[in-house]
């Protein structure tokens, strides 16, 4: 190789390296952005699921407060009660069924209110908190 061509050869190598460096830098940046988008998407799905579950439980508790009274219809309570069942573990569903049956009995008989409150505060609310905490702890990211 002739000495007069060495600067052109070196400049060509530098140009090729510069082109390849920008290519690989953009590939790495795009891969990083893609991972960030995936994490954001997973967080959005988790937040939507958690808020949906939380709103179902809040609706159930709100409807529980009005279902005891004869002046309010029970259809909202029944809807909210059965909307929870896919999220409640099978071994805990019996407590929700017992609670619902006590609620219907209390519409006719006010002396069952104490038992309903014990069931609500002692069993139902802790189950709801347990389910929400479990959902919160299973956050994927």
C-alpha positions as a Markdown table, in Angstrom:
| # | Residue | x | y | z |
|---|---|---|---|---|
| 1 | Unk | 0.0 | 0.0 | 0.0 |
| 2 | Unk | 1.3 | 3.4 | -0.9 |
| 3 | Unk | 1.9 | 5.9 | 1.9 |
| 4 | Unk | -0.2 | 8.6 | 0.2 |
| 5 | Unk | -3.4 | 6.6 | 0.5 |
| 6 | Unk | -3.0 | 5.9 | 4.3 |
| 7 | Unk | -4.9 | 9.2 | 5.4 |
| 8 | Unk | -7.8 | 8.3 | 3.1 |
| 9 | Unk | -7.9 | 4.7 | 4.4 |
| 10 | Unk | -7.9 | 6.0 | 8.0 |
| 11 | Unk | -10.7 | 8.5 | 7.2 |
| 12 | Unk | -12.7 | 5.7 | 5.6 |
| 13 | Unk | -12.4 | 3.5 | 8.6 |
| 14 | Unk | -13.4 | 6.4 | 10.9 |
| 15 | Unk | -16.4 | 7.1 | 8.7 |
| 16 | Unk | -17.5 | 3.5 | 8.8 |
| 17 | Unk | -17.1 | 3.3 | 12.5 |
| 18 | Unk | -19.1 | 6.5 | 12.9 |
| 19 | Unk | -22.0 | 5.1 | 10.8 |
| 20 | Unk | -21.9 | 1.8 | 12.7 |
| 21 | Unk | -21.8 | 3.6 | 16.1 |
| 22 | Unk | -24.9 | 5.6 | 15.3 |
| 23 | Unk | -26.7 | 2.5 | 14.1 |
| 24 | Unk | -25.9 | 0.5 | 17.3 |
| 25 | Unk | -26.6 | 3.5 | 19.5 |
| 26 | Unk | -30.0 | 3.9 | 18.0 |
| 27 | Unk | -30.7 | 0.1 | 18.3 |
| 28 | Unk | -29.8 | 0.2 | 22.0 |
| 29 | Unk | -31.9 | 3.3 | 22.6 |
| 30 | Unk | -34.9 | 1.8 | 20.8 |
| 31 | Unk | -34.6 | -1.4 | 22.8 |
| 32 | Unk | -34.5 | 0.6 | 26.0 |
| 33 | Unk | -37.5 | 2.7 | 25.0 |
| 34 | Unk | -39.4 | -0.5 | 24.1 |
| 35 | Unk | -38.7 | -2.0 | 27.5 |
| 36 | Unk | -39.9 | 1.3 | 29.2 |
| 37 | Unk | -43.1 | 1.2 | 27.2 |
| 38 | Unk | -43.7 | -2.4 | 28.2 |
| 39 | Unk | -43.2 | -1.5 | 31.9 |
| 40 | Unk | -45.6 | 1.4 | 31.6 |
| 41 | Unk | -48.1 | -0.8 | 29.9 |
| 42 | Unk | -47.9 | -3.4 | 32.6 |
| 43 | Unk | -48.2 | -0.7 | 35.3 |
| 44 | Unk | -51.3 | 0.7 | 33.5 |
| 45 | Unk | -52.9 | -2.8 | 33.4 |
| 46 | Unk | -52.1 | -3.4 | 37.0 |
| 47 | Unk | -53.4 | 0.0 | 38.1 |
| 48 | Unk | -56.6 | -0.4 | 36.1 |
| 49 | Unk | -57.2 | -3.9 | 37.5 |
| 50 | Unk | -56.5 | -2.8 | 41.1 |
| 51 | Unk | -58.8 | 0.3 | 40.8 |
| 52 | Unk | -61.5 | -1.9 | 39.3 |
| 53 | Unk | -61.3 | -4.4 | 42.1 |
| 54 | Unk | -61.2 | -1.6 | 44.7 |
| 55 | Unk | -64.3 | 0.1 | 43.2 |
| 56 | Unk | -66.2 | -3.2 | 43.2 |
| 57 | Unk | -65.5 | -3.6 | 46.9 |
| 58 | Unk | -66.4 | 0.0 | 47.6 |
| 59 | Unk | -69.6 | -0.4 | 45.7 |
| 60 | Unk | -70.4 | -3.6 | 47.7 |
| 61 | Unk | -69.8 | -1.8 | 51.0 |
| 62 | Unk | -71.8 | 1.2 | 50.0 |
| 63 | Unk | -74.7 | -1.0 | 48.9 |
| 64 | Unk | -74.5 | -3.0 | 52.1 |
| 65 | Unk | -75.2 | 0.2 | 54.0 |
| 66 | Unk | -78.5 | 0.8 | 52.2 |
| 67 | Unk | -79.6 | -2.8 | 51.7 |
| 68 | Unk | -80.8 | -3.2 | 55.3 |
| 69 | Unk | -83.4 | -0.5 | 55.0 |
| 70 | Unk | -86.7 | -1.4 | 53.4 |
| 71 | Unk | -86.9 | 2.0 | 51.7 |
| 72 | Unk | -84.0 | 1.1 | 49.4 |
| 73 | Unk | -84.2 | -1.6 | 46.7 |
| 74 | Unk | -81.8 | -4.5 | 47.1 |
| 75 | Unk | -81.0 | -5.0 | 43.4 |
| 76 | Unk | -77.8 | -2.8 | 43.7 |
| 77 | Unk | -76.6 | -4.9 | 46.6 |
| 78 | Unk | -77.3 | -8.2 | 44.8 |
| 79 | Unk | -75.5 | -6.9 | 41.7 |
| 80 | Unk | -72.5 | -5.8 | 43.7 |
| 81 | Unk | -72.5 | -9.0 | 45.8 |
| 82 | Unk | -72.3 | -11.2 | 42.8 |
| 83 | Unk | -69.9 | -9.0 | 40.9 |
| 84 | Unk | -67.3 | -9.8 | 43.6 |
| 85 | Unk | -67.5 | -13.5 | 43.4 |
| 86 | Unk | -64.8 | -14.0 | 40.7 |
| 87 | Unk | -62.3 | -12.2 | 42.9 |
| 88 | Unk | -63.1 | -13.9 | 46.2 |
| 89 | Unk | -61.4 | -17.2 | 47.0 |
| 90 | Unk | -63.7 | -20.1 | 47.1 |
| 91 | Unk | -63.1 | -20.9 | 50.7 |
| 92 | Unk | -64.1 | -17.3 | 51.7 |
| 93 | Unk | -67.3 | -17.1 | 49.6 |
| 94 | Unk | -69.3 | -18.8 | 52.3 |
| 95 | Unk | -68.9 | -15.7 | 54.5 |
| 96 | Unk | -70.2 | -13.4 | 51.8 |
| 97 | Unk | -73.2 | -15.7 | 51.2 |
| 98 | Unk | -73.9 | -15.7 | 55.0 |
| 99 | Unk | -73.5 | -12.0 | 55.0 |
| 100 | Unk | -76.0 | -11.6 | 52.2 |
| 101 | Unk | -78.5 | -13.9 | 53.8 |
| 102 | Unk | -78.2 | -12.0 | 57.0 |
| 103 | Unk | -78.8 | -8.7 | 55.2 |
| 104 | Unk | -82.0 | -10.0 | 53.7 |
| 105 | Unk | -83.2 | -11.2 | 57.0 |
| 106 | Unk | -82.4 | -7.9 | 58.6 |
| 107 | Unk | -84.7 | -6.1 | 56.2 |
| 108 | Unk | -87.6 | -7.9 | 58.0 |
| 109 | Unk | -86.0 | -8.2 | 61.5 |
| 110 | Unk | -83.9 | -5.4 | 63.0 |
| 111 | Unk | -82.5 | -7.5 | 65.8 |
| 112 | Unk | -80.0 | -9.2 | 63.4 |
| 113 | Unk | -78.1 | -5.9 | 62.9 |
| 114 | Unk | -75.6 | -6.8 | 65.6 |
| 115 | Unk | -74.7 | -10.1 | 63.9 |
| 116 | Unk | -74.4 | -8.3 | 60.6 |
| 117 | Unk | -72.0 | -5.8 | 62.0 |
| 118 | Unk | -69.9 | -8.5 | 63.6 |
| 119 | Unk | -69.8 | -10.4 | 60.4 |
| 120 | Unk | -69.0 | -7.3 | 58.4 |
| 121 | Unk | -66.3 | -5.9 | 60.6 |
| 122 | Unk | -64.8 | -9.2 | 61.8 |
| 123 | Unk | -64.9 | -11.2 | 58.6 |
| 124 | Unk | -65.9 | -9.4 | 55.4 |
| 125 | Unk | -63.7 | -6.2 | 55.7 |
| 126 | Unk | -60.6 | -8.2 | 56.7 |
| 127 | Unk | -61.2 | -10.5 | 53.7 |
| 128 | Unk | -61.5 | -7.5 | 51.4 |
| 129 | Unk | -58.3 | -6.0 | 52.8 |
| 130 | Unk | -56.5 | -9.3 | 52.4 |
| 131 | Unk | -57.6 | -9.5 | 48.8 |
| 132 | Unk | -56.6 | -6.0 | 48.0 |
| 133 | Unk | -53.2 | -6.4 | 49.8 |
| 134 | Unk | -52.5 | -9.6 | 47.9 |
| 135 | Unk | -53.3 | -7.8 | 44.6 |
| 136 | Unk | -51.1 | -5.0 | 45.6 |
| 137 | Unk | -48.2 | -7.3 | 46.5 |
| 138 | Unk | -48.5 | -9.2 | 43.2 |
| 139 | Unk | -47.6 | -6.1 | 41.2 |
| 140 | Unk | -45.4 | -7.1 | 38.3 |
| 141 | Unk | -42.6 | -4.9 | 37.2 |
